[in-house]
């Protein structure tokens, strides 16, 4: 299952008006609360409708059963995760000092899980994976690919295999701590656990993509257009690192005539 989009199995009909869209969101949030309180097996569409403050007939206009509601929750979570990855994988964030970069990503993840739908979907994936229709292990691999891309941008000297291995350890470690945090009813302890993810990843990644390595790479580069040293990495082209000058705004490729 690698394609994530609304399917006919999750929604009977797509809401066209804003009021309908808001009603669907309300039902999904209510379902997350009910699944969290009584568990998926004990949950019923009547309980979900009551929690949402809507008539059961109104719920059935959009969802035939609770499985369809949960599937819609999966799809909503995937949309949010992919938006978060897109917003985090930018030169402005990737080129921050390591701790600030990790904090920015960890903060975005923590904000994602403040939303009941995403929190319940994440926890259930590790507890009752058999109930999922749209999310599978491929999403974990996408998270690894995202992290590997970030690491490669910070240190192009790392091989693709190294980046993938480091990213795999980061994702699985962060997921394990996040799962423990989200399942903990003590909100203060939950927050303390989430904060530890930052320390964990910074300590692990320091020798591979730390600030000293990043500054060494950037020190030897100058803009071939204006000779400025105020640069940021800007993706790759034909296997070579691209840079953008913060002063003149022009881009150039590593090893260009006057770039080193």
C-alpha positions as CSV (number, residue, x, y, z in Angstrom):
1,X,0.0,0.0,0.0
2,X,2.0,2.9,-1.2
3,X,-0.6,5.3,-2.5
4,X,-2.4,7.4,0.1
5,X,-5.7,9.1,-0.9
6,X,-9.3,9.1,0.2
7,X,-10.9,5.9,-0.9
8,X,-14.5,4.9,-1.3
9,X,-14.0,2.5,1.6
10,X,-13.4,5.3,4.1
11,X,-16.0,7.9,3.1
12,X,-19.4,7.3,1.6
13,X,-19.3,10.7,0.1
14,X,-16.9,13.6,0.1
15,X,-18.2,16.7,1.9
16,X,-18.3,19.6,-0.5
17,X,-19.3,22.4,1.8
18,X,-17.2,23.7,4.7
19,X,-19.8,22.7,7.2
20,X,-19.6,19.1,6.0
21,X,-15.8,19.1,6.1
22,X,-16.0,20.4,9.7
23,X,-18.5,17.7,10.6
24,X,-16.2,15.0,9.3
25,X,-13.2,16.4,11.2
26,X,-15.4,16.5,14.4
27,X,-16.4,12.9,13.9
28,X,-12.7,11.8,13.4
29,X,-11.6,13.7,16.5
30,X,-14.5,12.1,18.5
31,X,-13.6,8.7,17.2
32,X,-10.0,9.2,18.3
33,X,-11.3,10.0,21.8
34,X,-13.6,7.0,21.9
35,X,-11.0,4.6,20.6
36,X,-8.6,6.0,23.3
37,X,-11.1,5.7,26.1
38,X,-12.7,2.3,25.5
39,X,-10.5,0.7,22.8
40,X,-11.4,-0.1,19.2
41,X,-13.3,-3.3,19.8
42,X,-15.6,-1.8,22.4
43,X,-16.2,1.4,20.4
44,X,-19.4,1.8,18.4
45,X,-20.7,4.3,15.9
46,X,-23.3,5.4,18.4
47,X,-20.6,6.2,21.0
48,X,-18.7,8.1,18.4
49,X,-21.8,10.1,17.2
50,X,-22.6,10.9,20.8
51,X,-19.0,12.1,21.5
52,X,-19.2,14.2,18.3
53,X,-22.5,15.7,19.3
54,X,-24.1,14.6,16.1
55,X,-27.0,12.4,15.1
56,X,-26.1,8.8,14.2
57,X,-27.8,9.4,10.8
58,X,-25.5,12.3,10.1
59,X,-22.5,10.0,10.9
60,X,-23.8,7.4,8.5
61,X,-24.1,10.0,5.7
62,X,-20.3,9.9,5.6
63,X,-19.2,6.6,7.2
64,X,-20.8,3.1,6.9
65,X,-19.1,1.7,10.0
66,X,-16.3,2.3,12.5
67,X,-13.7,0.6,10.3
68,X,-14.3,3.3,7.6
69,X,-13.9,5.9,10.3
70,X,-10.6,4.5,11.4
71,X,-9.4,4.3,7.8
72,X,-10.3,8.0,7.3
73,X,-8.2,8.7,10.4
74,X,-5.3,6.8,8.8
75,X,-5.5,8.9,5.7
76,X,-5.8,12.1,7.6
77,X,-2.7,11.2,9.6
78,X,-0.7,10.4,6.5
79,X,-1.6,13.8,5.0
80,X,-0.4,15.6,8.0
81,X,2.9,13.6,8.2
82,X,3.7,14.2,4.6
83,X,3.1,17.9,5.0
84,X,5.3,17.9,8.1
85,X,8.1,16.2,6.1
86,X,7.9,18.7,3.3
87,X,8.0,21.7,5.7
88,X,11.0,20.2,7.6
89,X,13.1,19.2,4.6
90,X,14.2,22.7,3.6
91,X,17.7,24.3,3.5
92,X,16.7,26.7,6.2
93,X,16.1,23.9,8.7
94,X,18.7,21.4,7.4
95,X,21.5,23.9,7.7
96,X,20.7,24.9,11.3
97,X,23.1,23.9,14.0
98,X,22.5,20.2,14.8
99,X,20.6,20.6,18.0
100,X,18.4,23.3,16.6
101,X,17.7,21.2,13.5
102,X,16.8,18.2,15.6
103,X,14.7,20.4,17.9
104,X,12.8,21.8,14.9
105,X,12.0,18.4,13.6
106,X,11.1,17.0,17.1
107,X,8.9,20.0,17.8
108,X,7.0,19.4,14.5
109,X,6.5,15.8,15.4
110,X,5.4,16.6,19.0
111,X,2.9,19.2,17.5
112,X,1.6,16.5,15.1
113,X,0.8,14.2,18.0
114,X,-1.0,16.9,19.9
115,X,-3.8,16.1,17.5
116,X,-5.9,13.2,18.8
117,X,-6.3,11.5,15.4
118,X,-2.6,11.3,14.7
119,X,-1.8,10.3,18.3
120,X,-4.3,7.4,18.3
121,X,-3.3,6.2,14.8
122,X,0.4,6.2,15.7
123,X,-0.1,4.2,18.9
124,X,-2.5,1.7,17.3
125,X,-0.1,1.0,14.5
126,X,2.3,-0.5,17.1
127,X,-0.4,-2.2,19.1
128,X,-3.0,-3.5,16.6
129,X,-1.4,-3.3,13.1
130,X,-3.9,-5.8,11.7
131,X,-6.7,-3.2,11.8
132,X,-4.9,-0.9,9.4
133,X,-6.1,-0.6,5.8
134,X,-3.9,2.2,4.3
135,X,-0.8,2.5,6.5
136,X,1.9,-0.2,6.5
137,X,5.7,-0.6,6.9
138,X,6.2,1.5,3.8
139,X,5.4,4.6,5.8
140,X,8.2,3.8,8.2
141,X,10.5,3.4,5.3
142,X,9.4,6.8,4.0
143,X,10.3,8.3,7.4
144,X,13.7,6.7,7.1
145,X,14.2,8.0,3.5
146,X,13.2,11.5,4.8
147,X,15.8,11.4,7.5
148,X,18.5,9.9,5.2
149,X,17.9,12.8,2.8
150,X,18.4,15.3,5.7
151,X,21.7,13.6,6.7
152,X,23.0,13.5,3.2
153,X,22.4,17.2,2.7
154,X,24.2,18.0,6.0
155,X,27.2,15.8,5.1
156,X,27.6,14.8,1.4
157,X,30.7,12.8,2.3
158,X,28.4,10.2,3.8
159,X,27.5,7.3,1.5
160,X,23.9,6.5,0.7
161,X,24.2,3.3,2.7
162,X,25.6,5.2,5.8
163,X,22.8,7.8,5.6
164,X,20.1,5.0,5.4
165,X,21.6,3.1,8.3
166,X,21.9,6.2,10.5
167,X,18.3,7.3,9.6
168,X,17.0,3.8,10.4
169,X,18.4,3.9,13.9
170,X,17.1,7.5,14.4
171,X,13.6,6.6,13.2
172,X,13.2,3.4,15.2
173,X,14.7,4.9,18.3
174,X,12.6,8.0,18.2
175,X,9.4,5.9,17.5
176,X,10.1,3.7,20.5
177,X,10.5,6.7,22.9
178,X,7.5,8.5,21.3
179,X,5.3,5.4,21.7
180,X,6.2,5.1,25.3
181,X,5.5,8.8,25.8
182,X,2.2,8.8,24.1
183,X,1.0,5.8,26.0
184,X,1.9,7.4,29.4
185,X,-1.1,9.1,31.1
186,X,1.2,11.4,33.0
187,X,1.4,14.5,30.7
188,X,4.5,15.9,32.5
189,X,6.3,12.6,32.2
190,X,5.2,12.3,28.6
191,X,6.7,15.7,27.8
192,X,10.0,14.8,29.6
193,X,10.2,11.6,27.5
194,X,9.6,13.5,24.2
195,X,12.3,16.0,25.2
196,X,14.8,13.2,25.6
197,X,14.4,12.3,21.9
198,X,16.4,15.5,21.1
199,X,19.3,14.6,23.4
200,X,19.3,11.0,22.0
201,X,19.5,12.0,18.4
202,X,22.0,14.8,18.9
203,X,24.4,12.6,20.8
204,X,24.1,9.8,18.1
205,X,24.5,12.1,15.1
206,X,27.1,14.5,16.4
207,X,30.1,12.6,14.9
208,X,28.4,12.2,11.5
209,X,26.6,15.5,10.8
210,X,27.7,17.7,13.7
211,X,28.3,21.4,13.6
212,X,32.1,21.1,13.3
213,X,31.7,18.9,10.2
214,X,29.2,21.3,8.7
215,X,31.3,24.4,9.4
216,X,34.4,22.7,7.9
217,X,32.6,22.0,4.7
218,X,31.1,25.5,4.5
219,X,34.5,27.2,5.3
220,X,36.1,26.0,2.1
221,X,33.3,27.2,-0.1
222,X,32.9,30.7,-1.5
223,X,30.3,32.1,-3.9
224,X,31.9,32.2,-7.4
225,X,29.7,35.2,-8.3
226,X,30.3,37.6,-5.3
227,X,33.0,35.8,-3.3
228,X,30.7,35.6,-0.2
229,X,31.1,32.9,2.3
230,X,27.4,33.2,3.4
231,X,26.2,30.0,1.8
232,X,23.5,27.4,2.3
233,X,23.3,23.9,0.8
234,X,20.5,23.6,-1.8
235,X,20.1,20.0,-2.9
236,X,22.1,18.0,-5.4
237,X,22.5,18.0,-9.2
238,X,24.1,15.1,-11.1
239,X,25.5,13.8,-7.8
240,X,27.1,17.1,-6.8
241,X,26.2,19.4,-3.9
242,X,24.5,22.6,-4.9
243,X,24.8,25.8,-2.9
244,X,22.8,29.1,-2.7
245,X,24.5,32.3,-1.8
246,X,22.7,34.2,0.9
247,X,24.1,37.5,-0.2
248,X,23.6,37.5,-4.0
249,X,21.0,34.7,-4.1
250,X,22.7,32.9,-7.0
251,X,23.2,29.1,-7.0
252,X,26.3,27.1,-8.0
253,X,27.5,23.6,-7.9
254,X,30.3,22.2,-5.8
255,X,33.7,22.1,-7.6
256,X,32.6,24.8,-10.0
257,X,35.6,26.9,-11.2
258,X,35.8,29.4,-8.4
259,X,33.8,27.5,-5.8
260,X,36.6,26.0,-3.8
